[in-house]
Amino acid sequence: MAELRFAYAARGYDYAGAIERVAGDEELLHSLLDMFAADSSFLKLMSALDAHDALEGFHAAHSLKGSSGMLGMTGLYEAMKLITEPLRSGDAEKALQYRAEVEREYAAAVGMIECL
């Protein structure tokens, strides 16, 4: 699965950290990436932002932050950190300023997964 390593490198993601967190099991990492792409947290986050629902947005953002961090998706993880904090404090309006970055990073992450 050298392609996975190259895909991570092309996006600037942390392959070494991700593979370490799955004890070197590339098949497991690939399965987790597929699960990430199928997860509904991103859609829940977008719906919550549309509704200015900080609590629901926080839950979805926190989930995405954790999974993107575990999977070594550095760009998405950093974007999720930015949006999670205002949602944690109930400020959905402030969180909206990070929406475009989150959408861009999420699309890049899912795009990488779909190419594997």
Rosetta constraint file for C-alpha pairs under 8 A:
AtomPair CA 1 CA 5 HARMONIC 7.21 0.50
AtomPair CA 1 CA 26 HARMONIC 7.08 0.50
AtomPair CA 2 CA 6 HARMONIC 6.28 0.50
AtomPair CA 3 CA 7 HARMONIC 5.96 0.50
AtomPair CA 3 CA 116 HARMONIC 7.20 0.50
AtomPair CA 4 CA 8 HARMONIC 6.19 0.50
AtomPair CA 4 CA 30 HARMONIC 7.94 0.50
AtomPair CA 4 CA 116 HARMONIC 6.91 0.50
AtomPair CA 5 CA 9 HARMONIC 6.23 0.50
AtomPair CA 5 CA 15 HARMONIC 6.18 0.50
AtomPair CA 6 CA 10 HARMONIC 6.07 0.50
AtomPair CA 7 CA 11 HARMONIC 6.52 0.50
AtomPair CA 7 CA 112 HARMONIC 6.61 0.50
AtomPair CA 7 CA 116 HARMONIC 7.90 0.50
AtomPair CA 8 CA 12 HARMONIC 6.09 0.50
AtomPair CA 8 CA 13 HARMONIC 4.86 0.50
AtomPair CA 8 CA 14 HARMONIC 6.74 0.50
AtomPair CA 8 CA 15 HARMONIC 5.77 0.50
AtomPair CA 9 CA 13 HARMONIC 5.94 0.50
AtomPair CA 9 CA 14 HARMONIC 7.66 0.50
AtomPair CA 9 CA 15 HARMONIC 7.31 0.50
AtomPair CA 12 CA 74 HARMONIC 7.21 0.50
AtomPair CA 12 CA 75 HARMONIC 7.79 0.50
AtomPair CA 13 CA 72 HARMONIC 5.67 0.50
AtomPair CA 13 CA 73 HARMONIC 5.06 0.50
AtomPair CA 13 CA 74 HARMONIC 5.19 0.50
AtomPair CA 13 CA 75 HARMONIC 7.26 0.50
AtomPair CA 14 CA 18 HARMONIC 6.23 0.50
AtomPair CA 14 CA 71 HARMONIC 7.93 0.50
AtomPair CA 14 CA 72 HARMONIC 4.55 0.50
AtomPair CA 14 CA 73 HARMONIC 6.51 0.50
AtomPair CA 14 CA 74 HARMONIC 6.48 0.50
AtomPair CA 15 CA 19 HARMONIC 5.95 0.50
AtomPair CA 15 CA 72 HARMONIC 6.17 0.50
AtomPair CA 16 CA 20 HARMONIC 6.08 0.50
AtomPair CA 17 CA 21 HARMONIC 6.24 0.50
AtomPair CA 17 CA 71 HARMONIC 7.97 0.50
AtomPair CA 17 CA 72 HARMONIC 6.21 0.50
AtomPair CA 18 CA 22 HARMONIC 6.67 0.50
AtomPair CA 18 CA 29 HARMONIC 7.50 0.50
AtomPair CA 18 CA 70 HARMONIC 6.29 0.50
AtomPair CA 18 CA 71 HARMONIC 5.03 0.50
AtomPair CA 18 CA 72 HARMONIC 4.97 0.50
AtomPair CA 19 CA 23 HARMONIC 6.31 0.50
AtomPair CA 19 CA 24 HARMONIC 4.99 0.50
AtomPair CA 19 CA 25 HARMONIC 6.69 0.50
AtomPair CA 19 CA 26 HARMONIC 6.70 0.50
AtomPair CA 19 CA 29 HARMONIC 6.84 0.50
AtomPair CA 20 CA 24 HARMONIC 5.56 0.50
AtomPair CA 21 CA 70 HARMONIC 7.15 0.50
AtomPair CA 22 CA 26 HARMONIC 7.69 0.50
AtomPair CA 22 CA 28 HARMONIC 6.85 0.50
AtomPair CA 22 CA 29 HARMONIC 6.50 0.50
AtomPair CA 25 CA 29 HARMONIC 6.40 0.50
AtomPair CA 26 CA 30 HARMONIC 6.05 0.50
AtomPair CA 27 CA 31 HARMONIC 6.18 0.50
AtomPair CA 28 CA 32 HARMONIC 6.12 0.50
AtomPair CA 29 CA 33 HARMONIC 6.17 0.50
AtomPair CA 29 CA 71 HARMONIC 7.61 0.50
AtomPair CA 30 CA 34 HARMONIC 6.32 0.50
AtomPair CA 31 CA 35 HARMONIC 6.24 0.50
AtomPair CA 32 CA 36 HARMONIC 6.08 0.50
AtomPair CA 32 CA 71 HARMONIC 7.85 0.50
AtomPair CA 33 CA 37 HARMONIC 6.32 0.50
AtomPair CA 33 CA 71 HARMONIC 7.34 0.50
AtomPair CA 33 CA 113 HARMONIC 6.48 0.50
AtomPair CA 34 CA 38 HARMONIC 6.37 0.50
AtomPair CA 34 CA 113 HARMONIC 6.88 0.50
AtomPair CA 35 CA 39 HARMONIC 6.07 0.50
AtomPair CA 36 CA 67 HARMONIC 7.37 0.50
AtomPair CA 37 CA 110 HARMONIC 5.74 0.50
AtomPair CA 37 CA 113 HARMONIC 7.14 0.50
AtomPair CA 40 CA 44 HARMONIC 6.25 0.50
AtomPair CA 41 CA 45 HARMONIC 6.08 0.50
AtomPair CA 41 CA 60 HARMONIC 5.02 0.50
AtomPair CA 41 CA 61 HARMONIC 7.35 0.50
AtomPair CA 41 CA 63 HARMONIC 6.92 0.50
AtomPair CA 41 CA 64 HARMONIC 6.52 0.50
AtomPair CA 42 CA 46 HARMONIC 6.27 0.50
AtomPair CA 42 CA 60 HARMONIC 6.81 0.50
AtomPair CA 42 CA 61 HARMONIC 7.63 0.50
AtomPair CA 42 CA 64 HARMONIC 7.17 0.50
AtomPair CA 43 CA 47 HARMONIC 6.13 0.50
AtomPair CA 44 CA 48 HARMONIC 6.03 0.50
AtomPair CA 44 CA 56 HARMONIC 7.60 0.50
AtomPair CA 44 CA 57 HARMONIC 7.10 0.50
AtomPair CA 44 CA 60 HARMONIC 6.09 0.50
AtomPair CA 45 CA 49 HARMONIC 6.13 0.50
AtomPair CA 45 CA 56 HARMONIC 7.26 0.50
AtomPair CA 45 CA 57 HARMONIC 4.89 0.50
AtomPair CA 45 CA 58 HARMONIC 7.76 0.50
AtomPair CA 45 CA 60 HARMONIC 5.19 0.50
AtomPair CA 45 CA 61 HARMONIC 6.19 0.50
AtomPair CA 46 CA 50 HARMONIC 6.18 0.50
AtomPair CA 46 CA 57 HARMONIC 7.72 0.50
AtomPair CA 47 CA 51 HARMONIC 6.23 0.50
AtomPair CA 47 CA 57 HARMONIC 7.98 0.50
AtomPair CA 48 CA 52 HARMONIC 5.86 0.50
AtomPair CA 48 CA 53 HARMONIC 4.86 0.50
AtomPair CA 48 CA 54 HARMONIC 6.87 0.50
AtomPair CA 48 CA 56 HARMONIC 5.83 0.50
AtomPair CA 48 CA 57 HARMONIC 4.91 0.50
AtomPair CA 49 CA 53 HARMONIC 6.13 0.50
AtomPair CA 49 CA 54 HARMONIC 7.28 0.50
AtomPair CA 49 CA 57 HARMONIC 6.30 0.50
AtomPair CA 49 CA 92 HARMONIC 6.68 0.50
AtomPair CA 49 CA 95 HARMONIC 7.88 0.50
AtomPair CA 49 CA 96 HARMONIC 6.80 0.50
AtomPair CA 52 CA 92 HARMONIC 5.33 0.50
AtomPair CA 52 CA 93 HARMONIC 6.99 0.50
AtomPair CA 53 CA 57 HARMONIC 5.98 0.50
AtomPair CA 53 CA 92 HARMONIC 6.51 0.50
AtomPair CA 54 CA 58 HARMONIC 5.84 0.50
AtomPair CA 54 CA 87 HARMONIC 4.93 0.50
AtomPair CA 54 CA 88 HARMONIC 7.24 0.50
AtomPair CA 54 CA 90 HARMONIC 5.10 0.50
AtomPair CA 54 CA 91 HARMONIC 6.33 0.50
AtomPair CA 54 CA 92 HARMONIC 4.92 0.50
AtomPair CA 55 CA 59 HARMONIC 6.45 0.50
AtomPair CA 55 CA 87 HARMONIC 6.74 0.50
AtomPair CA 55 CA 88 HARMONIC 7.22 0.50
AtomPair CA 55 CA 90 HARMONIC 6.72 0.50
AtomPair CA 56 CA 60 HARMONIC 6.38 0.50
AtomPair CA 57 CA 61 HARMONIC 5.91 0.50
AtomPair CA 57 CA 87 HARMONIC 6.40 0.50
AtomPair CA 57 CA 92 HARMONIC 7.91 0.50
AtomPair CA 58 CA 62 HARMONIC 5.79 0.50
AtomPair CA 58 CA 84 HARMONIC 5.86 0.50
AtomPair CA 58 CA 87 HARMONIC 4.97 0.50
AtomPair CA 58 CA 88 HARMONIC 5.61 0.50
AtomPair CA 59 CA 63 HARMONIC 6.24 0.50
AtomPair CA 60 CA 64 HARMONIC 6.28 0.50
AtomPair CA 61 CA 65 HARMONIC 5.98 0.50
AtomPair CA 61 CA 80 HARMONIC 6.27 0.50
AtomPair CA 61 CA 83 HARMONIC 7.13 0.50
AtomPair CA 61 CA 84 HARMONIC 5.57 0.50
AtomPair CA 62 CA 66 HARMONIC 6.21 0.50
AtomPair CA 62 CA 80 HARMONIC 7.55 0.50
AtomPair CA 62 CA 84 HARMONIC 6.16 0.50
AtomPair CA 63 CA 67 HARMONIC 6.24 0.50
AtomPair CA 64 CA 68 HARMONIC 5.82 0.50
AtomPair CA 64 CA 77 HARMONIC 7.76 0.50
AtomPair CA 64 CA 80 HARMONIC 6.89 0.50
AtomPair CA 65 CA 69 HARMONIC 5.99 0.50
AtomPair CA 65 CA 76 HARMONIC 7.65 0.50
AtomPair CA 65 CA 77 HARMONIC 5.34 0.50
AtomPair CA 65 CA 80 HARMONIC 5.12 0.50
AtomPair CA 65 CA 81 HARMONIC 6.49 0.50
AtomPair CA 65 CA 84 HARMONIC 7.83 0.50
AtomPair CA 66 CA 70 HARMONIC 6.10 0.50
AtomPair CA 66 CA 77 HARMONIC 7.73 0.50
AtomPair CA 67 CA 71 HARMONIC 6.08 0.50
AtomPair CA 68 CA 72 HARMONIC 6.13 0.50
AtomPair CA 68 CA 73 HARMONIC 5.07 0.50
AtomPair CA 68 CA 74 HARMONIC 7.28 0.50
AtomPair CA 68 CA 76 HARMONIC 6.34 0.50
AtomPair CA 68 CA 77 HARMONIC 5.27 0.50
AtomPair CA 69 CA 73 HARMONIC 5.98 0.50
AtomPair CA 69 CA 74 HARMONIC 6.71 0.50
AtomPair CA 69 CA 77 HARMONIC 5.33 0.50
AtomPair CA 72 CA 77 HARMONIC 7.91 0.50
AtomPair CA 73 CA 77 HARMONIC 5.97 0.50
AtomPair CA 73 CA 109 HARMONIC 7.08 0.50
AtomPair CA 74 CA 78 HARMONIC 6.16 0.50
AtomPair CA 75 CA 79 HARMONIC 6.32 0.50
AtomPair CA 75 CA 105 HARMONIC 6.18 0.50
AtomPair CA 76 CA 80 HARMONIC 6.02 0.50
AtomPair CA 76 CA 102 HARMONIC 6.65 0.50
AtomPair CA 76 CA 105 HARMONIC 4.96 0.50
AtomPair CA 76 CA 106 HARMONIC 6.07 0.50
AtomPair CA 76 CA 109 HARMONIC 7.30 0.50
AtomPair CA 77 CA 81 HARMONIC 6.23 0.50
AtomPair CA 78 CA 82 HARMONIC 6.55 0.50
AtomPair CA 79 CA 83 HARMONIC 6.55 0.50
AtomPair CA 79 CA 98 HARMONIC 7.30 0.50
AtomPair CA 79 CA 101 HARMONIC 6.36 0.50
AtomPair CA 79 CA 102 HARMONIC 5.42 0.50
AtomPair CA 79 CA 105 HARMONIC 7.25 0.50
AtomPair CA 80 CA 84 HARMONIC 5.84 0.50
AtomPair CA 80 CA 102 HARMONIC 6.57 0.50
AtomPair CA 81 CA 85 HARMONIC 6.62 0.50
AtomPair CA 82 CA 86 HARMONIC 7.71 0.50
AtomPair CA 82 CA 95 HARMONIC 7.86 0.50
AtomPair CA 82 CA 98 HARMONIC 6.82 0.50
AtomPair CA 83 CA 87 HARMONIC 6.60 0.50
AtomPair CA 83 CA 95 HARMONIC 5.11 0.50
AtomPair CA 83 CA 96 HARMONIC 7.78 0.50
AtomPair CA 83 CA 98 HARMONIC 5.79 0.50
AtomPair CA 83 CA 99 HARMONIC 7.49 0.50
AtomPair CA 83 CA 102 HARMONIC 7.86 0.50
AtomPair CA 84 CA 88 HARMONIC 5.98 0.50
AtomPair CA 84 CA 95 HARMONIC 7.52 0.50
AtomPair CA 85 CA 89 HARMONIC 6.47 0.50
AtomPair CA 85 CA 95 HARMONIC 7.98 0.50
AtomPair CA 86 CA 90 HARMONIC 6.27 0.50
AtomPair CA 86 CA 91 HARMONIC 5.00 0.50
AtomPair CA 86 CA 92 HARMONIC 6.65 0.50
AtomPair CA 86 CA 94 HARMONIC 6.13 0.50
AtomPair CA 86 CA 95 HARMONIC 5.44 0.50
AtomPair CA 87 CA 91 HARMONIC 5.31 0.50
AtomPair CA 87 CA 92 HARMONIC 5.58 0.50
AtomPair CA 87 CA 95 HARMONIC 6.17 0.50
AtomPair CA 91 CA 95 HARMONIC 6.47 0.50
AtomPair CA 92 CA 96 HARMONIC 6.40 0.50
AtomPair CA 93 CA 97 HARMONIC 7.48 0.50
AtomPair CA 94 CA 98 HARMONIC 7.90 0.50
AtomPair CA 95 CA 99 HARMONIC 6.96 0.50
AtomPair CA 98 CA 102 HARMONIC 6.27 0.50
AtomPair CA 99 CA 103 HARMONIC 6.09 0.50
AtomPair CA 100 CA 104 HARMONIC 6.09 0.50
AtomPair CA 101 CA 105 HARMONIC 6.12 0.50
AtomPair CA 102 CA 106 HARMONIC 5.91 0.50
AtomPair CA 103 CA 107 HARMONIC 6.05 0.50
AtomPair CA 104 CA 108 HARMONIC 6.28 0.50
AtomPair CA 105 CA 109 HARMONIC 6.19 0.50
AtomPair CA 106 CA 110 HARMONIC 6.15 0.50
AtomPair CA 107 CA 111 HARMONIC 5.81 0.50
AtomPair CA 108 CA 112 HARMONIC 6.16 0.50
AtomPair CA 109 CA 113 HARMONIC 6.41 0.50
AtomPair CA 110 CA 114 HARMONIC 6.10 0.50
AtomPair CA 111 CA 115 HARMONIC 6.37 0.50
AtomPair CA 112 CA 116 HARMONIC 6.75 0.50
